[in-house]
């Protein structure tokens, strides 16, 4: 099932990649064609202005007074035909624009001695005709003409000596010429297309790699977090089971005393039990960090199950510059070691103290407990993975607690120290408080 899903993802990724490449090529080719078309139009527009500026205005004005094939017509047509040949244009002609919708050709120079009627309607679109009517230059996109083929038209005003517009000089550029230029540009841009395609491929591969790396990192982090909370939850369940067992024992004792008629003893037993329960419930750690508060409550119950006297000194600080999961890993491992070591002593010697405070821009976590002394030799090995001074128990992995603590402390650029003698062992963790926005 997973294999089929993976294959589907790969196929869809390849199809998506091909779509991106094709879309990129299509938009690039379209952009090149539009740019070539615009560039040619602007270039020929300058040519049209030059031809209009050098046209004999007086001769053309005389022609306009009597628009027939006369001497003036022949002179202007010869000038336009010469300009057509020199520029390589398809057609060069003058326009009369006396309304915003329709233009008319007056004198046209065309190849192969073709003739265009004086005053014949042109194919210049209404949009460009309106631009000319308002006195602007214009150029069109490629037009499709059933009689003369495909071409692009540009136009520039013809002005007299008083700067009055008396007509327009128009040039038709063959679409074949523009397409040839576009093809040359496209061929010269093949390397760019290849590069863009490779870039998209590399980008997609990089994305997939980063996505896979992120998922693996997230899986590792989630796995560590689940494992941490799993052990703490198991510890809490063990504490609840122990309390339920103790409660059952107390009820049986009270029930037995009442059956024997020992009412005074039963009352004394209940009074002593009530004081003990009150002393437990009255303990309030007043911890600002919810995760830390839950952890310490769980560990306090765990210590109580072993009849370990506990003291907690927690500073009025949220300890929120450390990730809650990391904070729990640090303290739970150290406290668990302390509880396990202390539980080996007689009940009247069992004691554990936990301090969480802030000193000189550092978080200081200190766990002290009575119990066996850690020798100097073992102190050097205690942070190594797999090393433990405790007895091996079936199904339980040893020697990982302080190794994990050491790794985390190092990650936060802190330090860890252990002081141990025949009476007490103290583990101290010092972690620099990261500045706001700073990552460890």
C-alpha positions in Angstrom: 0.0 0.0 0.0 2.8 2.4 0.9 4.7 1.4 -2.2 1.8 2.2 -4.4 1.2 5.5 -2.7 4.9 6.4 -3.1 4.8 5.5 -6.8 1.7 7.7 -7.2 3.5 10.6 -5.5 6.5 10.1 -7.8 4.4 10.0 -11.0 2.4 13.1 -10.0 5.6 14.9 -9.1 7.1 14.1 -12.6 3.9 15.2 -14.3 3.8 18.3 -12.3 7.4 19.0 -13.1 6.8 18.5 -16.9 3.8 20.8 -16.6 5.9 23.5 -15.0 8.7 23.1 -17.6 6.2 23.2 -20.5 4.4 26.2 -19.0 7.7 28.0 -18.5 8.7 27.3 -22.1 5.3 28.4 -23.4 5.3 31.7 -21.4 9.0 32.3 -22.4 8.3 31.8 -26.1 5.1 33.9 -26.0 7.1 36.7 -24.2 9.9 36.5 -26.8 7.3 36.8 -29.6 5.6 39.8 -28.0 8.9 41.5 -27.2 10.1 40.9 -30.8 6.8 42.3 -32.2 7.0 45.3 -30.0 10.6 46.0 -30.7 10.0 45.8 -34.5 7.0 48.0 -34.2 8.9 50.7 -32.3 11.8 50.5 -34.7 9.6 50.9 -37.8 7.7 53.7 -36.0 10.9 55.7 -35.9 11.3 54.9 -39.6 7.8 56.1 -40.3 8.5 59.4 -38.5 11.6 59.9 -40.6 9.8 59.2 -43.9 6.9 61.5 -42.8 9.4 64.3 -41.9 11.1 64.1 -45.3 8.0 63.9 -47.4 7.3 67.0 -49.6 4.4 68.5 -47.7 3.6 71.1 -50.3 3.3 68.5 -53.1 1.2 66.3 -50.9 -1.1 69.2 -49.9 -1.7 69.9 -53.6 -2.5 66.3 -54.2 -5.1 66.4 -51.3 -6.8 69.3 -53.0 -7.3 67.1 -56.1 -6.8 63.4 -55.1 -6.4 61.8 -58.5 -3.5 60.1 -60.3 -1.7 63.3 -61.3 1.9 64.7 -61.2 1.8 65.2 -57.5 0.5 61.6 -57.0 3.3 60.2 -59.1 6.0 62.2 -57.2 4.7 61.1 -53.8 4.3 57.5 -54.8 7.8 57.4 -56.2 9.1 58.7 -52.9 7.1 56.2 -50.9 8.2 53.3 -53.2 11.9 54.2 -52.7 11.4 54.3 -49.0 9.6 50.9 -49.1 12.5 49.3 -50.9 15.2 50.8 -48.7 13.4 49.8 -45.5 12.3 46.3 -46.7 8.7 47.1 -45.7 5.7 45.3 -47.2 3.7 48.5 -47.9 4.3 52.2 -47.4 1.4 54.5 -47.8 -0.4 57.7 -46.7 -3.6 57.7 -44.7 -6.5 60.1 -44.4 -8.1 60.0 -41.0 -11.1 62.3 -40.8 -13.1 60.3 -38.3 -12.3 58.1 -35.3 -13.4 54.8 -36.8 -12.2 54.4 -40.4 -8.9 55.2 -42.2 -8.5 55.5 -46.0 -5.3 55.0 -48.0 -4.5 57.9 -50.4 -1.2 57.0 -52.0 0.2 53.5 -51.6 3.6 52.0 -52.6 3.2 48.2 -53.0 5.4 45.4 -54.4 5.1 44.0 -57.9 3.4 47.2 -59.2 0.2 46.4 -57.3 -2.3 49.3 -57.1 -4.5 50.4 -54.2 -7.4 52.6 -55.0 -7.2 56.3 -53.8 -9.4 56.6 -50.7 -9.7 52.8 -50.3 -10.6 51.7 -46.8 -7.7 50.2 -44.8 -7.6 47.4 -42.3 -6.2 49.5 -39.5 -8.3 48.6 -36.4 -10.6 51.2 -34.9 -8.5 51.5 -31.7 -5.5 52.6 -33.6 -7.6 54.8 -35.9 -8.9 56.6 -32.8 -5.3 57.1 -31.6 -4.4 58.7 -34.9 -7.5 60.8 -34.9 -6.4 62.2 -31.6 -3.0 63.0 -33.0 -0.9 60.1 -31.6 1.4 57.6 -33.3 0.2 54.0 -33.3 1.1 50.4 -34.0 -1.0 47.3 -34.2 -0.6 43.7 -33.4 -0.2 41.3 -36.3 -3.3 41.6 -38.6 -4.8 38.9 -40.8 -5.7 40.2 -44.2 -7.3 37.7 -46.6 -5.9 39.6 -49.6 -2.5 40.9 -48.5 -1.6 38.3 -45.9 -0.4 38.9 -42.3 1.3 42.1 -41.3 1.8 44.7 -38.5 1.0 48.3 -39.2 2.7 51.4 -37.7 1.7 55.0 -38.3 3.2 58.5 -37.7 1.6 61.9 -38.4 2.5 64.1 -41.5 2.7 67.7 -40.4 2.9 70.9 -42.5 5.1 73.9 -41.7 2.5 75.1 -39.2 2.7 71.8 -37.3 -0.8 70.9 -38.4 -1.5 67.2 -39.1 -2.5 66.8 -42.7 -2.4 63.0 -42.8 -0.5 59.9 -41.6 2.4 57.9 -43.0 1.8 54.2 -42.5 4.1 51.2 -42.9 3.1 47.5 -43.1 5.7 45.0 -41.8 5.4 41.4 -43.0 4.5 38.9 -40.2 7.0 36.5 -41.8 9.9 38.9 -41.1 8.8 39.3 -37.5 8.4 35.5 -37.1 11.9 34.9 -38.6 13.4 37.3 -36.0 11.4 35.6 -33.2 12.6 32.1 -34.3 16.2 33.3 -34.3 15.8 34.8 -30.8 14.1 31.6 -29.6 16.9 29.4 -31.1 19.5 31.6 -29.4 17.6 31.2 -26.1 17.5 27.4 -26.1 20.3 27.4 -23.5 18.1 29.6 -21.3 15.1 27.3 -21.7 17.4 24.3 -20.7 18.7 26.2 -17.7 15.2 27.2 -16.6 14.1 23.5 -16.9 17.1 22.3 -14.9 16.4 25.0 -12.4 12.8 23.8 -11.9 14.1 20.2 -11.6 16.7 21.1 -9.1 14.2 23.2 -7.1 11.7 20.3 -7.0 14.4 17.8 -6.0 15.6 20.2 -3.3 12.1 20.6 -2.0 11.6 16.9 -1.8 14.9 16.4 0.0 14.1 19.2 2.5 10.6 17.8 2.9 11.9 14.4 3.7 14.6 15.7 6.0 12.0 17.8 7.9 9.6 14.8 8.2 12.5 12.7 9.6 13.5 15.4 12.1 9.8 15.9 13.1 9.4 12.1 13.5 12.5 11.9 15.7 11.4 14.9 17.8 7.8 13.5 18.2 9.2 10.1 19.0 11.4 11.5 21.8 8.5 13.5 23.1 6.2 10.6 23.1 8.7 8.4 24.8 9.3 11.0 27.5 5.6 11.5 28.2 5.0 7.7 28.0 7.4 7.1 30.9 6.0 10.0 32.9 2.5 8.7 32.4 3.6 5.2 33.4 5.1 6.7 36.6 1.9 8.5 37.3 -0.1 5.3 36.9 2.3 3.5 39.2 1.8 6.2 41.8 -2.0 6.0 41.5 -1.9 2.2 41.8 0.3 2.5 45.0 -2.1 5.0 46.5 -5.1 2.8 45.7 -3.2 -0.1 47.3 -2.4 1.9 50.5 -6.0 3.1 50.6 -7.3 -0.4 50.5 -4.9 -1.4 53.3 -6.1 1.5 55.5 -9.7 0.6 54.9 -9.1 -3.0 55.9 -7.3 -2.0 59.1 -10.2 0.4 60.1 -12.8 -2.3 59.2 -10.9 -4.8 61.4 -10.7 -2.5 64.4 -14.4 -1.7 64.1 -15.3 -5.4 64.0 -13.3 -6.0 67.1 -15.0 -3.2 68.8 -11.8 -1.2 69.2 -13.6 2.1 68.5 -11.0 4.3 70.2 -8.2 2.8 68.3 -10.1 3.1 65.0 -10.7 6.8 65.7 -7.0 7.3 66.5 -6.0 5.5 63.3 -8.5 7.7 61.2 -7.1 10.9 62.9 -3.5 9.9 62.1 -4.5 9.0 58.5 -6.4 12.3 58.2 -3.3 14.3 59.3 -1.1 12.4 56.8 -3.6 13.1 53.9 -3.8 16.8 54.9 0.0 17.1 54.9 0.1 15.6 51.4 -2.7 17.8 49.9 -1.4 21.0 51.6 1.8 20.8 49.7 1.6 23.5 46.9 4.7 23.9 44.7 3.3 27.1 43.1 5.2 26.5 39.9 4.7 28.9 36.9 5.6 26.4 34.2 2.6 24.0 33.7 4.8 21.2 32.4 7.3 21.5 35.2 4.5 21.7 37.7 3.0 18.4 36.5 6.4 16.7 36.4 7.3 17.7 40.0 3.8 16.6 41.3 4.3 13.2 39.6 7.8 12.8 41.0 6.6 13.8 44.5 4.0 11.1 44.4 6.6 8.6 43.1 8.9 9.6 46.0 6.0 9.3 48.5 5.4 5.7 47.3 9.0 4.9 48.6 8.4 6.9 51.8 11.1 9.4 50.7 11.0 12.7 52.4 11.1 15.5 49.8 11.7 19.2 49.6 11.1 21.4 46.6 12.5 25.0 46.2 11.2 26.4 43.0 12.0 30.0 42.0 9.2 32.3 40.8 10.1 31.9 37.2 8.4 30.3 34.2 11.6 28.6 32.9 10.1 29.1 29.4 13.4 29.8 27.6 13.9 26.0 27.6 11.5 23.8 25.6 9.1 22.1 28.0 9.9 18.7 26.5 13.7 19.3 27.1 13.0 20.6 30.6 11.1 17.4 31.5 13.8 15.1 30.0 16.5 16.9 32.0 14.7 16.8 35.4 12.8 13.5 35.1 16.0 11.5 34.4 18.0 13.1 37.3 15.1 12.9 39.8 14.4 9.2 38.8 18.0 8.4 39.5 17.8 10.1 42.9 14.6 8.3 43.8 16.0 4.9 42.8 19.3 5.5 44.7 17.5 6.8 47.9 15.0 3.9 47.9 17.9 1.5 48.7 18.3 3.1 52.2 16.4 2.4 55.3 13.2 4.5 55.4 14.4 6.9 58.1 17.3 7.9 56.0 15.5 8.6 52.7 15.6 12.2 51.7 15.5 14.1 48.4 15.7 17.8 47.6 14.9 19.5 44.2 15.9 23.2 43.5 15.0 25.1 40.4 16.4 28.7 40.4 17.9 31.5 38.4 21.5 32.7 39.1 23.6 35.0 37.0 21.6 34.7 33.7 21.6 30.9 34.1 18.9 28.4 35.0 20.3 26.2 37.8 18.6 22.8 38.5 19.9 20.9 41.5 18.8 17.5 42.7 20.3 16.2 46.0 19.6 12.8 47.6 20.8 10.5 50.3 22.1 7.2 49.0 25.2 5.3 47.9 28.3 7.3 47.1 29.4 7.6 43.4 33.1 6.9 43.2 35.5 9.1 41.2 36.0 6.2 38.8 32.3 5.8 38.1 31.8 9.6 38.0 34.0 9.7 34.8 31.9 7.0 33.1 28.4 7.9 34.3 27.6 10.1 31.3 28.5 7.5 28.7 25.6 5.7 26.9 24.9 2.3 28.4 26.9 2.7 31.6 25.0 2.3 34.9 25.9 1.6 38.5 22.5 0.0 39.2 21.6 -3.6 39.1 20.5 -5.0 35.7 16.7 -5.7 35.5 15.1 -7.8 32.9 13.3 -5.7 30.2 14.8 -2.4 31.4 17.4 -0.5 29.5 20.1 1.0 31.7 22.6 3.8 31.3 20.6 6.2 29.1 19.3 8.7 31.6 22.4 10.8 32.4 23.6 10.3 28.8 20.5 12.0 27.5 20.8 14.7 30.2 24.5 15.4 29.1 23.5 15.6 25.5 20.7 18.1 26.2 22.8 20.2 28.5 25.6 20.4 25.8 22.9 21.3 23.2 22.0 24.3 25.4 25.7 25.2 25.9 25.4 24.5 29.6 27.4 22.3 32.0 26.6 19.5 34.5 28.5 18.5 37.7 28.1 15.8 40.3 29.2 16.0 43.9 29.0 12.8 45.9 30.1 11.6 49.4 29.0 8.8 51.7 26.0 10.9 52.9 24.7 12.7 49.9 24.9 13.0 46.1 24.1 16.3 44.3 23.6 16.7 40.5 23.7 20.3 39.3 22.7 21.5 35.8 23.6 25.0 34.8 22.1 26.3 31.5 22.6 29.8 30.1 19.2 31.5 29.6 18.8 32.0 25.8 17.9 35.6 24.8 14.5 36.3 23.3 14.4 35.0 19.7 17.7 33.1 20.1 17.7 29.4 19.3 20.0 27.0 21.0 
